[in-house]
Amino acid sequence: MPTLRLALCQVNPSVGDLSGNAELVHAWARRAADAGAQLVLFPEMALTGYPVEDLVFRRSFVAASKAALDRLAADLDADGLGELPVVVGYLDADGPPQVSPDAEPGRGARNAAALLHRGGIVATYFKHHLPNYGVFDEDRYFVPGDMLTVVRLGGVDVALTICEDLWQAGGPFAAARQAGVGLVVNINGSPYELNKDDLRLPVVRRRAAEAGATIAYVNMVGGQDELVFEGDSMIVAPDGALLTRAPQFVEHLLVHDLELPAAGDGGDADGVQVADGLRLVRRTVEGIPSAPSSPAAVGGIIEPVADEAEVWQALVLGLRDYVNKNRFPSVVLGLSGGIDSAVAAAISVDAIGADRVIGVSMPSQHSSEHSRSDAAELAKRTGLDYRVEPIQPMVDTFLANMSLSGVAVENLQARVRGVILMALSNQEGPLVLTTGNKSELAVGYSTLYGDSVGGFNPIKDVWKTLVWRLAKWRNAEAARSGETPPIPENSIGKPPSAELSPGQLDSDTLPDYDVLDPILIGYIDGDLGREGLVASGHDPAVVDKVLRMVDTAEYKRRQSAPGTKISMKAFGRDRRLPITNRWREDG
């Protein structure tokens, strides 16, 4: 059986940075070549970044993507890498966008993969299954492919597929079995969700059995707006055996030797119809690098980490890339002494370093002494830039000129704090981080243009009960490493409070979070209605109260800052509900 040394390049591209992404591919192709690779794989749309969203409709961008692919092929060849077959995802088009008045049926923008060799494009493949759920809108952007591309190289028949092709039964993988391939490569831009790694391996195993072939799955890593990609690239044998698996949340070169079935004498001819109506397209690559001498390359198997560690890494990577890819010099956030701002600050320090994090304590007359001291203690433990800006004189100035009482005065305090943070951002350039958790966003427990002010929210998709778990995990990790735990124990243990009025606690307005979060998870993540929630054992009166709060807060969520998605249904593109909406679950 032929041996093929594969290199899976788990890299972090940036949307729209065609030249930077091409340099990234070039550099990692060189690393793969130095490791003796005979076939190198890069993620879905690695050349353009993913997802490109409405950039698809700009013909200038499509043209630039195709031109960048041509240049990349030529540059690889000029650098002595021309013999090395490189598979890379990019944006293609064989017709005007489908939204154009001159659109043609079956033609348009394509989510594509290209195999580059000897300075040219030897083969292309267009994604067949286009996801149109959750954060995906690919039916809006792309036209599905109707071919299976099989490339013969190193004596092995290799089929090209892209991301969602793997998540659906039939289609390219059924066609790959009929074509008799020995290897199916699947290039991905598969966003992270908690426990998705537990789903991914079984799916890859099912497709390997369906195709009767080894599957090489490469996924990108990095943050893109709300999305974060965790990598978790792998190779799985036809019998389901996991051969090698990459780590999560880091760029990584996974190199592994595969013994694969030799290509047949001929097989189906070019252009023949195979499974699910796909046309078979065959190409041959002559002259790949020689099979490497011993020792064999073994990529190893990295086991996924525990849930809290996984979520923390996702939040750190999502924030780091949002800050760095958008070229913010630093971040600033309010430090209340509470658990949410403490966790957000610790994530920020882990993401970009304490020297780029500004924490501002903004006490009012209602701020407790422990809140002030807890904020100062967190700053001491983490080493961030700590500042104190008392807000009471500013609040008093407003109240001297306006007659306000009750909730209006509470919201005024929050908005003064928002003004201070935005003023610091305007003056010094940091990105303002807001720190409301998913539970608060769900029920509208926030002040517009107050504690909700900011350009990014690192814990937007984190339920309050998970915020506490993350804090305890992060402190335990620090203790295990001999470091100072970043989050004061008092911030973890004390009852949560906005401290906008005397003696105020979250429990004055909300059910305890241990009661609230399961209802919210069922309603938001699980789309359960009132009857389903009550049948699950929740108190009907509490369910009615919580659902009313959620339904009437949609206008607030629509104006909230983006934040890293870690759940199956984050607020934003995952969950799209009308603001003007008179439907209520209680009738």
C-alpha positions in Angstrom: 0.0 0.0 0.0 1.3 3.5 -0.8 2.3 5.7 2.1 1.4 9.4 2.0 2.6 11.9 4.5 -0.1 14.4 5.2 0.3 17.8 6.8 -2.9 19.4 8.3 -2.2 23.2 8.8 -4.5 24.4 11.6 -4.0 28.1 11.0 -5.6 31.5 11.9 -6.5 33.6 8.9 -8.1 37.1 8.9 -11.2 37.9 6.9 -10.3 40.2 3.9 -6.5 40.0 4.4 -5.8 38.3 1.2 -2.1 39.1 1.1 -1.6 38.3 4.8 -3.5 35.0 4.5 -1.4 34.1 1.4 1.7 34.7 3.4 0.3 32.5 6.2 -0.3 29.7 3.7 3.1 30.1 2.2 4.9 30.0 5.6 3.0 27.0 6.8 3.5 25.2 3.5 7.2 25.7 4.0 7.0 24.2 7.5 5.1 21.2 6.1 7.7 20.7 3.3 10.4 20.8 5.9 8.6 18.0 7.8 8.6 15.9 4.6 4.9 16.4 3.7 3.6 15.0 0.4 0.2 16.7 0.6 -0.7 19.8 2.6 -4.2 20.9 3.7 -5.4 24.3 4.7 -8.9 25.2 6.1 -12.0 26.3 4.3 -11.7 29.8 2.7 -8.2 30.2 4.3 -7.2 32.6 1.6 -10.1 35.0 2.3 -10.9 34.3 5.9 -14.2 32.9 6.9 -17.1 33.8 7.0 -16.8 36.7 4.4 -20.6 37.4 4.6 -21.7 40.1 2.1 -18.2 40.6 0.7 -19.3 37.7 -1.5 -21.5 40.2 -3.4 -18.6 42.5 -4.2 -17.3 41.3 -7.6 -14.0 43.2 -6.8 -13.5 40.9 -3.8 -14.2 37.7 -5.7 -11.8 38.8 -8.4 -9.2 39.6 -5.8 -9.6 36.2 -4.2 -9.1 34.4 -7.6 -6.1 36.6 -8.4 -4.6 35.9 -4.9 -4.9 32.2 -5.5 -3.0 32.5 -8.8 -0.3 34.5 -7.2 0.0 32.1 -4.3 0.4 29.1 -6.7 3.2 31.0 -8.5 4.9 32.2 -5.3 5.0 28.6 -3.9 6.6 27.4 -7.1 9.1 30.2 -7.2 10.1 29.4 -3.6 10.8 25.8 -4.5 7.5 24.4 -3.2 5.9 23.8 -6.5 6.2 20.0 -6.3 4.3 20.0 -3.0 0.5 19.6 -3.6 -1.3 22.2 -1.5 -5.1 22.3 -0.9 -6.5 25.7 0.1 -10.0 27.1 0.5 -10.9 30.3 -1.3 -13.8 32.3 -2.8 -14.6 31.6 -6.5 -17.4 32.4 -8.9 -18.5 31.1 -12.2 -21.3 33.7 -12.7 -22.8 36.8 -11.1 -24.1 36.7 -7.5 -27.5 35.2 -7.1 -28.9 38.5 -5.9 -27.8 40.2 -9.1 -30.4 40.9 -11.8 -28.2 39.1 -14.3 -27.8 35.9 -12.2 -27.7 32.6 -14.0 -29.3 29.4 -12.7 -26.7 27.0 -11.3 -24.0 29.6 -11.4 -22.7 32.2 -9.0 -20.3 32.6 -6.0 -18.7 29.4 -4.9 -17.2 28.2 -1.6 -14.2 26.5 -3.2 -11.1 24.4 -2.6 -8.1 24.4 -5.0 -5.2 22.0 -5.3 -2.1 24.0 -6.2 0.9 22.2 -7.9 3.8 23.4 -10.0 2.7 27.0 -10.1 -0.9 26.3 -11.2 -4.3 25.3 -10.1 -4.6 21.5 -10.9 -8.1 20.9 -9.5 -11.0 22.7 -7.9 -14.0 21.6 -5.9 -17.1 23.6 -5.1 -18.8 22.9 -1.7 -22.0 20.8 -2.2 -23.9 21.0 1.0 -24.5 24.6 2.0 -25.5 25.1 5.7 -28.4 27.5 6.3 -29.0 27.2 10.1 -27.6 28.9 13.2 -24.9 31.3 12.2 -24.7 30.0 8.7 -26.4 31.8 5.7 -24.6 30.0 2.9 -27.7 29.5 0.7 -27.8 33.3 0.6 -24.2 33.5 -0.7 -23.2 30.5 -2.6 -24.4 28.1 -5.4 -23.8 24.4 -4.5 -21.4 22.4 -6.4 -22.5 19.4 -8.5 -19.2 17.6 -8.9 -16.9 15.4 -6.8 -13.3 16.1 -7.6 -10.9 13.2 -7.2 -7.2 13.8 -7.6 -4.7 11.0 -8.1 -1.4 11.7 -6.4 1.3 9.4 -5.0 -0.6 6.4 -6.3 -3.7 7.3 -4.2 -7.1 8.6 -5.2 -8.0 11.6 -3.0 -11.4 13.3 -2.9 -11.9 16.9 -2.0 -14.7 18.1 0.2 -15.6 21.1 2.3 -17.0 21.4 5.9 -20.8 20.9 5.7 -20.3 18.1 3.2 -19.1 16.1 6.2 -22.0 16.9 8.4 -24.6 15.6 6.0 -25.1 12.0 5.0 -24.9 11.2 1.3 -23.6 13.6 -1.3 -19.8 13.7 -1.7 -19.1 11.0 0.8 -21.4 8.5 -0.8 -20.0 9.5 -4.2 -16.4 9.0 -2.8 -17.3 5.4 -2.0 -18.6 4.8 -5.5 -15.5 6.4 -7.0 -13.3 4.0 -4.9 -11.1 6.7 -3.3 -8.6 5.9 -0.6 -8.6 9.3 1.2 -11.2 12.1 1.6 -9.9 15.5 2.7 -12.3 17.8 4.4 -11.3 21.4 4.9 -13.3 23.3 7.5 -14.4 26.6 9.0 -16.4 24.9 11.8 -17.2 27.3 14.7 -16.8 26.3 18.3 -19.6 25.4 20.6 -19.3 23.8 24.0 -19.1 20.0 23.6 -18.9 20.2 19.8 -15.7 18.3 19.9 -17.7 15.4 21.4 -20.0 15.5 18.3 -17.3 16.0 15.7 -15.4 12.7 16.1 -18.6 10.5 15.8 -19.6 12.5 12.7 -16.1 12.0 11.1 -16.4 8.3 11.9 -19.8 8.0 10.2 -18.5 9.7 7.1 -15.4 7.5 7.1 -17.6 4.4 7.2 -19.9 5.9 4.5 -17.0 6.6 2.2 -15.1 3.5 3.0 -12.0 5.7 3.2 -9.7 7.5 5.6 -10.9 11.1 6.4 -8.4 13.9 6.9 -10.3 16.7 8.7 -8.6 20.1 9.0 -10.3 23.0 10.8 -9.2 26.6 11.2 -8.4 28.3 14.5 -9.0 31.8 15.7 -11.7 34.5 16.4 -13.8 36.3 13.8 -16.3 38.7 15.3 -18.7 36.5 17.4 -17.3 33.3 16.1 -14.3 31.4 17.4 -12.8 28.3 15.7 -11.0 25.8 17.9 -9.1 23.6 15.4 -9.4 20.0 16.6 -8.1 18.7 13.3 -7.9 14.9 13.0 -7.5 11.9 10.8 -9.8 8.9 11.1 -9.5 5.5 9.5 -12.3 3.7 7.5 -13.0 1.5 10.5 -13.4 4.6 12.8 -10.0 4.4 14.5 -8.8 7.8 15.5 -5.2 8.0 14.1 -4.2 11.5 15.1 -5.8 14.6 16.6 -4.6 18.2 17.0 -4.9 20.4 20.1 -7.7 23.0 20.4 -7.4 26.8 20.2 -3.8 27.0 18.9 -2.3 27.0 15.5 -0.7 23.7 14.8 1.0 21.6 12.2 -0.3 18.0 12.3 2.0 15.7 10.3 1.1 12.0 10.0 2.0 9.1 7.7 -0.9 7.2 6.2 -0.9 3.8 4.5 -3.6 4.1 1.9 -5.1 1.8 -0.8 -3.5 2.1 -4.1 -5.6 3.8 -6.8 -7.3 1.4 -9.2 -6.6 0.9 -12.9 -9.2 3.3 -14.1 -12.4 3.5 -12.2 -15.3 5.7 -13.3 -14.5 8.0 -16.1 -14.3 11.7 -15.9 -17.8 13.2 -16.1 -19.7 10.1 -15.1 -22.7 10.6 -12.7 -22.0 9.1 -9.3 -24.0 9.1 -6.1 -26.7 11.8 -5.5 -26.3 13.2 -9.0 -22.8 14.4 -8.6 -20.5 14.4 -11.6 -17.1 12.8 -11.1 -14.1 14.9 -12.1 -10.7 13.2 -12.2 -7.4 14.9 -12.2 -3.8 13.6 -11.9 -0.9 15.2 -10.2 2.5 14.1 -11.4 5.7 14.5 -9.5 5.0 15.0 -5.8 7.9 14.9 -3.3 9.4 11.5 -2.7 8.1 9.3 0.1 10.0 10.3 3.2 12.5 7.9 4.8 12.1 6.6 8.3 11.2 7.3 11.0 7.5 7.5 10.3 5.7 10.7 11.1 3.1 10.1 13.9 1.0 13.1 14.7 -0.2 11.9 18.1 -3.6 12.3 19.8 -4.4 15.3 21.9 -7.4 14.6 24.1 -10.0 17.5 24.5 -9.8 19.4 27.7 -12.5 19.7 30.4 -15.5 22.0 29.7 -14.4 25.0 31.8 -10.9 24.9 30.3 -12.4 24.6 26.8 -14.7 27.6 27.4 -12.0 29.7 29.0 -9.7 29.1 26.0 -12.5 29.9 23.6 -13.2 33.2 25.4 -9.6 34.2 25.6 -8.9 33.4 21.9 -12.1 35.2 20.8 -11.3 38.4 22.7 -7.6 38.3 21.7 -8.4 38.1 18.0 -11.1 40.7 18.1 -8.7 43.1 19.8 -5.7 42.3 17.7 -7.3 41.8 14.3 -9.1 45.1 14.7 -5.9 46.8 15.9 -7.0 48.1 19.3 -4.0 49.0 21.5 -5.8 47.9 24.7 -9.1 47.4 26.4 -10.9 49.2 29.3 -13.6 47.9 31.5 -15.4 48.8 34.7 -14.4 46.9 37.8 -17.3 46.7 40.2 -15.8 44.1 42.5 -18.4 41.6 41.3 -18.0 38.3 39.7 -18.8 39.3 36.1 -16.3 42.1 35.8 -13.7 40.1 37.6 -14.0 37.2 35.2 -14.0 39.5 32.2 -10.9 41.2 33.5 -9.1 37.9 34.1 -10.0 36.8 30.5 -8.7 40.1 29.2 -5.4 39.7 31.0 -5.0 36.1 29.8 -5.9 37.3 26.2 -3.7 40.3 25.7 -1.6 40.8 28.8 -2.0 43.0 31.9 -0.2 45.9 30.4 -3.0 46.3 27.8 -5.9 46.1 30.2 -7.3 49.1 32.0 -9.7 48.5 34.9 -11.7 51.4 36.3 -13.5 51.4 39.6 -16.4 53.9 39.5 -17.9 53.9 43.0 -21.1 55.8 43.9 -22.6 56.4 47.3 -24.2 53.0 47.1 -21.0 51.1 46.4 -20.0 48.9 49.4 -16.5 49.0 50.9 -16.0 45.3 49.9 -16.8 46.1 46.3 -14.1 48.8 46.2 -11.6 46.6 48.0 -12.4 43.6 45.8 -11.9 45.6 42.6 -8.5 46.8 44.0 -7.6 43.3 45.0 -8.3 41.9 41.5 -6.1 44.7 40.0 -3.3 43.8 42.5 -3.5 40.1 41.6 -3.6 40.5 37.9 -1.3 43.6 37.5 -3.7 45.5 35.2 -3.7 49.3 35.0 -6.1 50.2 37.9 -7.9 53.6 38.1 -10.5 55.0 40.4 -13.1 57.5 39.1 -15.8 58.3 41.6 -19.1 59.0 40.0 -21.2 60.6 42.8 -20.2 64.2 42.0 -21.3 63.7 38.3 -24.5 62.1 39.4 -25.2 64.9 41.8 -24.7 67.4 39.1 -27.4 65.7 37.0 -29.7 65.5 39.9 -29.2 69.2 40.6 -30.6 70.0 37.2 -33.2 67.2 36.7 -35.9 65.8 38.9 -35.3 62.1 38.9 -36.2 59.2 41.3 -36.3 55.5 41.5 -35.2 53.5 38.5 -34.3 56.7 36.7 -31.6 57.5 39.3 -30.3 53.9 39.2 -30.0 54.0 35.4 -28.4 57.5 35.6 -25.5 56.0 37.7 -25.0 53.2 35.1 -25.0 55.7 32.3 -22.5 58.0 34.0 -20.2 55.0 34.2 -20.7 54.4 30.5 -19.8 58.0 29.7 -16.6 57.6 31.7 -15.5 54.4 29.9 -16.3 55.9 26.5 -14.5 59.1 27.3 -11.4 57.0 28.2 -11.8 55.1 25.0 -12.0 58.3 23.0 -9.1 59.9 24.8 -6.6 56.9 24.9 -7.9 54.5 22.3 -8.8 51.3 24.2 -11.7 49.1 23.3 -14.5 49.3 25.9 -15.6 45.9 27.1 -19.0 45.4 28.6 -19.4 42.6 31.1 -23.1 41.5 31.2 -23.5 37.7 31.3 -26.0 35.8 29.1 -28.5 35.5 32.0 -28.7 39.2 32.4 -28.9 39.8 28.7 -31.7 37.3 28.5 -34.0 39.0 31.0 -33.0 42.5 30.2 -31.2 43.1 33.5 -29.0 45.9 32.2 -29.1 49.6 31.4 -29.0 50.7 27.8 -26.0 53.0 27.3 -25.0 52.2 30.9 -23.5 48.9 31.9 -24.3 47.6 28.4 -22.0 50.2 26.8 -19.0 48.8 24.9 -17.6 47.5 21.7 -17.2 43.8 22.8 -18.5 41.5 25.5 -16.2 38.6 26.4 -18.9 36.8 28.5 -22.0 37.7 26.4 -22.7 34.0 25.8 -21.9 32.7 29.3 -24.7 31.9 31.7 -24.3 33.3 35.2 -23.9 29.9 36.8 -21.1 29.1 34.3 -19.5 32.5 35.1 -19.0 31.2 38.7 -17.7 27.8 37.5 -15.2 29.6 35.3 -14.0 31.8 38.1 -13.4 28.8 40.4 -11.7 26.8 37.6 -9.4 29.7 36.7 -8.4 30.2 40.3 -7.8 26.5 40.7 -5.7 26.4 37.6 -3.5 29.3 38.9 -3.1 27.5 42.2 -2.0 24.3 40.5 0.6 26.3 38.5 1.9 28.0 41.6 0.5 31.3 40.5 -1.7 33.9 42.3 -5.4 33.1 41.6 -6.6 36.2 39.7 -10.2 36.5 41.1 -10.8 37.4 44.8 -12.7 34.8 46.7 -15.0 37.5 48.0 -16.1 38.3 44.4 -17.0 34.7 43.9 -18.8 34.1 47.2 -20.8 37.3 47.8 -24.4 37.7 46.6 -24.5 39.5 43.2 -25.7 43.1 43.2 -25.8 46.0 40.8 -25.4 48.3 43.9 -27.5 51.1 42.3 -29.7 51.5 45.4 -29.3 50.8 49.2 -28.9 47.1 49.9 -29.8 46.1 46.4 -29.4 42.4 45.3 -30.0 40.7 42.0 -32.4 38.4 43.9 -34.7 41.4 44.6 -35.7 41.3 40.9 -34.7 37.9 39.6 -35.1 34.3 40.7 -31.9 32.7 42.1 -29.6 32.0 39.2 -29.7 28.3 40.0 -33.4 28.5 39.2 -33.3 31.1 36.5 -30.6 29.6 34.3 -32.2 26.2 33.6 -35.4 28.0 32.6 -33.4 30.3 30.3 -31.4 27.4 28.8 -34.7 25.5 28.0 -36.4 28.6 26.5 -33.5 30.1 24.6 -31.1 27.2 23.7 -33.8 24.6 23.6 -36.7 26.6 22.1 -39.1 25.1 24.7 -42.4 26.9 25.2 -44.2 27.5 28.5 -45.8 24.0 28.5 -42.5 22.3 27.9 -40.8 24.3 30.7 -43.6 23.5 33.2 -43.5 19.9 32.2 -39.8 19.9 32.9 -40.6 20.7 36.5 -40.3 24.5 36.7 -42.7 26.5 38.8 -45.4 28.0 36.4 -45.4 31.4 38.1 -41.6 31.7 37.8 -41.7 30.5 34.2 -44.3 33.2 33.3 -42.3 35.9 35.0 -39.0 34.9 33.3 -40.6 34.5 29.8 -42.2 37.9 30.0 -38.8 39.4 30.9 -37.1 37.6 28.1 -39.7 38.5 25.5 -39.8 42.2 26.4 -36.0 42.7 26.4 -35.4 41.9 22.7 -34.8 45.6 21.9 -32.0 45.7 24.4 -30.3 42.6 23.0 -30.6 43.9 19.5 -28.4 46.9 20.6 -25.9 44.8 22.6 -22.2 44.5 21.7 -20.9 41.4 19.9 -19.3 38.7 22.1 -17.7 35.3 21.6 -20.2 32.5 20.9 -19.7 29.4 22.9 -23.2 27.9 23.0 -25.5 26.3 20.5 -27.7 29.4 20.4 -26.0 32.7 21.1 -27.8 36.0 21.0 -27.4 37.5 17.6 -27.4 35.5 14.3 -28.2 32.3 16.1 -31.5 33.6 17.5 -33.4 36.1 15.4 -36.7 37.3 16.8 -38.8 40.4 16.0 -38.6 43.3 18.4 -42.2 44.3 17.6 -43.8 41.0 18.6 -47.1 40.5 20.5 -46.8 36.7 20.8 -46.5 35.5 24.4 -46.1 32.0 25.6 -48.7 32.5 28.3 -51.3 33.5 25.7 
